[in-house]
């Protein structure tokens, strides 16, 4: 594991690709990823991310650190396929992220933006359950409150309580 804070990265902990040999627990693989925001109809701004190559391993806690404007949120949006890289490739679980539909990506990746406008007074449980909507079929109602969803919510809540406050259930 290498901490790379060179000019071409956003300053987070990465495992570098060596001779294209990947460990078996790779969640994401990024190779030469570049992204810029558009300034107008034709001009592009300076690249926010340029030639970023790294592996992100599953089952690990990952911190993405850097100053304002360094590309942290942009990277997360690229990983959730909210944005598409202008150059390079992103793979999730060994398959090209661009080959998945947005629904299939949403079933595998959850993104909670740093700022959200909450118009209605939802509970935490309701917010968590709304993230389950990609797993349901059809338009016969939202169905994000079925017994399986509440079971997931209850299990996660109990796990959180035991880790934070040491409460045994």
C-alpha positions, 0 to 999 in steps of 0.5 A: 500500500502506497500513499501517493500525493504527487501532482497527478493524484487526489492524495489518497491511499492507493495500491498501485498496479504493478505489471497489470497483476491484480490482487483477487480482492479488487473492487475498482481498477482505474487506469489513466483516468482523466476528467475535466469540467467544461467551462463553456460550450467549447472550452475545457477547464484544467483537468481535475483528474489526470492519468489516475491509475490505482486499485481500490480493494474491497473490504477496506476502509478508504479515506479520500483526502485533499484540499478543496477542488482537488477532485475528491467528489469528482472521483466518487461521482466517476466511481458511481458513474454519475460522470464518465471519464474523458480518458482512461478506463474504470472497472468494477469487480473486473468489468468495465463500468461503462458496460453497466446500466445506471440501474446495475451500477446503483445496485452495486454502488451507493453514493451519499453526496456531501450536501443534499437538500432534504425537502421532506422530514424523512427519518434515517431509516427511510433515507436508508430504505430509499437507497434500496429502490434499485433492487425493486421491480416495476412501478406498482408503488415504491416497495422500499418498505417490504420486510426484507428492506426493514430487516436490512435496516434493522440489522445495519442499525443494530450493527452501528449501535454495537460499534458506536456505543457497545450495545449488545442486541 
